[in-house]
Amino acid sequence: MHDIDDLERRGLPGVVVASEPFADAAETQARALGLDVARVFTPHPVQDRTDDEMHAMADATVDAIVAALIGS
């Protein structure tokens, strides 16, 4: 969260990418720190996925990440 905020302050777009169970924690942390950073959440769990499953997950998420980066 802090790293993305730092990137944004430097004029570089950034987005937090985490798995869905961390959505509430990310919102709570952002609110507590006064940060307004883009966030995209992936299905959980991430560990123990095959390469093919990770590629499919990335393919399913990339549009949301790009949209968050360009502010759409």
C-alpha positions as CSV (number, residue, x, y, z in Angstrom):
1,M,0.0,0.0,0.0
2,H,2.8,2.4,0.9
3,D,4.8,1.5,-2.2
4,I,1.9,2.3,-4.5
5,D,1.2,5.5,-2.7
6,D,4.9,6.5,-3.1
7,L,4.7,5.6,-6.9
8,E,1.6,7.7,-7.3
9,R,3.2,10.7,-5.5
10,R,6.2,10.4,-8.0
11,G,3.8,10.6,-10.9
12,L,4.0,6.9,-11.7
13,P,0.7,4.9,-11.8
14,G,0.4,2.0,-9.5
15,V,-2.1,-0.5,-8.3
16,V,-2.2,-2.9,-5.4
17,V,-2.9,-6.5,-6.5
18,A,-3.9,-9.0,-3.8
19,S,-6.2,-11.9,-3.4
20,E,-9.8,-11.5,-2.4
21,P,-9.6,-12.3,1.3
22,F,-7.4,-9.3,1.7
23,A,-9.9,-6.8,0.3
24,D,-11.3,-5.8,3.7
25,A,-7.9,-5.4,5.2
26,A,-6.7,-3.3,2.2
27,E,-9.7,-1.0,2.6
28,T,-9.2,-0.7,6.3
29,Q,-5.5,0.1,5.9
30,A,-6.1,2.6,3.1
31,R,-8.7,4.4,5.2
32,A,-6.6,4.4,8.4
33,L,-3.6,5.8,6.5
34,G,-5.6,8.2,4.4
35,L,-4.5,6.6,1.2
36,D,-6.5,6.5,-2.0
37,V,-4.7,3.9,-4.1
38,A,-6.1,1.6,-6.8
39,R,-6.7,-2.0,-5.8
40,V,-7.5,-5.1,-7.8
41,F,-8.2,-8.5,-6.2
42,T,-7.7,-11.9,-7.6
43,P,-9.2,-15.3,-6.7
44,H,-7.8,-17.0,-3.7
45,P,-5.6,-19.0,-3.0
46,V,-2.7,-18.1,-5.2
47,Q,-0.1,-20.5,-3.9
48,D,-0.1,-24.1,-5.2
49,R,-1.6,-23.1,-8.5
50,T,-0.2,-24.5,-11.7
51,D,1.5,-22.3,-14.2
52,D,-1.5,-22.7,-16.5
53,E,-3.8,-21.7,-13.7
54,M,-1.7,-18.6,-12.9
55,H,-1.7,-17.6,-16.6
56,A,-5.5,-17.9,-16.7
57,M,-5.7,-15.9,-13.5
58,A,-3.4,-13.2,-15.0
59,D,-5.4,-13.2,-18.2
60,A,-8.6,-12.7,-16.3
61,T,-7.2,-9.9,-14.2
62,V,-5.1,-7.9,-16.6
63,D,-7.9,-5.7,-17.9
64,A,-8.9,-4.6,-14.4
65,I,-5.2,-3.8,-13.6
66,V,-4.8,-1.8,-16.8
67,A,-8.1,0.1,-16.1
68,A,-6.9,0.9,-12.6
69,L,-3.6,2.1,-13.9
70,I,-5.1,4.5,-16.4
71,G,-7.9,5.6,-14.1
72,S,-10.8,4.1,-16.0
